Each structure stands twice: as structure tokens, then as C-alpha cells.
Amino acid sequence: MGPNGEDLPDYAKVQGILIGVVAAFVVIITIIGPEAHGKKFEDEPVGVAATIERERLERERKEREERQLESSEVSEKGDVKVKEGSTKETV
């Protein structure tokens, strides 16, 4: 009760319920989440440099695929014929 006898909301109960729900959610997600047992995180590139490297590799892969498509013809049967003077690259 407030100083003038009016009812006040019970914020402590609401906050306690909220914290309990969040804690339960964290426990459940932790239990069902993926486990990276044995994963070597030190070998994974991180940060801006890793993002730039991934983008560069993806760009190079797309360019290789485009060159392969330009240097070959696909018949309606699905046979690939390599044009004269072009080489076939493998990934």
C-alpha cells in the first residue's frame, strides 16, 4: 500500500517471474543446443580479415564457375563439350 492507502503494483513479483523465465530459457537452450566438443576454435579465422578472406574466396569460386561455363557448351542431352583451346579447371 502506498502512503495514502492506494494499492501499488507488485513489481518485485513481476521481476522475479521474469528472471525465472529467462533463467529457465537459458538452461533449456543450453541443454538442447549444439555441442562443439573437440572443436579447435583457434584454427577458425575471426574478425574483419576472415570476412574479407571468405568474400575473396567466394568471388574467386564464382569467377572460376563463370569461366568454366564460358569455355564449355552443354548439349540438350547434358553432355559437356569443351571448346577448342580452353582448359577445364577442377576445384
N, C-alpha and C positions, 0 to 999 in steps of 0.2 A: 504494500500500500504506500501511496505517496503521502507527502506531508499534509495534504488536505483531505485524505481519506479516499482518493480515487484509486482505481486499480491500475497497476503498471504492468506492461508486458514482461514476461519472464525470459529475458534474453539469455540468461545463463543456461537454461534448459535447451534452448534452440542452438546455442553454440556447442553445447555438449553433444547433442544429437548430430550436428554437422560434423564435428571432429570424429565421432564414432563411425559415421558413414564413410568418410574419407579414409580412415584407417582400415576399415573392412575392405574397401575397394582396393587399396594398395596391397593388402595381404592376398586377396583373390587374384589380382593381376600378377603378383609375384609368383604365386603357385602355378598358374596356368601359362605364364609367359615362356618364351623360348629360352633355352639354356645354351650358352656358348661355351660349354665345357671343353677345355683343351684348345680353345681359340687363342691364337697368338696375335694379340692386338698390336704388338709392337711392329708387326710386319705390314699393317694396314696404313696406307697413306692417309693423312688427315689435313684439314685446313684448305686454304685457298690454292696452294700448289697442287694438291691432289685433285681438286676440282678442275683446275686448268689442264692437268695431265689427262684426266678422264675425257674431257671435251676434245682434246687434241687427238687422242686415240680413236674416239668415235668419229671425228671428222675424217681421219685417215682411212678408217674402215669404209665409210660411205664413199669416199673418193675411189678406193680400190674396187668396190662393187660397181660404181658407175663406169669405170674403165673397162671392167670385165663385160658389162652389158654392151658397151660401145664396140668392143672388139669381137663380139660373138653374135651370131644370129640364131634364133630359136625357131625351128620349123613347127608346123602345126602338130606334128607327132610328139614334140617335146625334145627332139634331137638338137644338140647344140653343135653348130658348125663354127669353127674358129676361122676368121678371115685371114687371108694371106699376110704375112709379115707381122702379125700380132702374136704376143706370147700370152699364155694362160698363167695367171698368178694363182697361187694357193695361199689360203690364210692359215 
